[in-house]
Amino acid sequence: MAMNRRDALKSFALMMGGTMVGANALLTGCTPDKQIEGLDFSPEEIDFLDEIGDTIIPTTDTPGAKAVGIGSFMVMMVKDTYWEEEQKQFIDGLNSLRKGFKEEVGKDFMDASQEERTAYLNKLNAAAREENGPKYFNMLKDLTVLGYFTSEIGATQALNYVEVPGKWEPCIDYKKGDKAHAI
């Protein structure tokens, strides 16, 4: 029996304990009652999200987040599963990231090198761990990881994918460098 993307996302959200933003909508199958009317993202904003995602999960020996269209995935999740307050926080966060990057690095995020982007996002990540840190950055990370590892590329190339599991094996030896199993 094939699992569709919505079922895979529900399973992933359950495994995370429902801690990600928008998990309530995924788990109940309901769209939040109060959302921003007519929320839309431009192609440039989707490209910006692609670049952020590709900085979080870059291309190595497997394709990065940009290859799975992570920007479009984030837009879909924000529009379909986030409450109005979360949507505002996400949009304000993107604007803050763009402005803060330009002020600190002296150029637009889209024109920066991978090293400059990574250094800046690492600072945001450290700040997001603090009590009053930027919550939107956790949203970006959660959406990137969720979208990447539930995509075909993430599940079959970055993870160890078994389409039809065989017998149950409670103890499987781990060898350094083995891939985690896809859900």
Secondary structure by P-SEA (a helix, b strand, c coil): ccccaaaaaaaaaaaacccccaaaaaaaccccccccccccccaaaaaaaaaaaaaaccccccccccccaaaaaaaaaaaccccaaaaaaaaaaaaaaaaaaaaacccccccccaaaaaaaaaaaaaaaacccccaaaaaaaaaaaaaaaaccccccccccccccccccccbbbbccccccccc
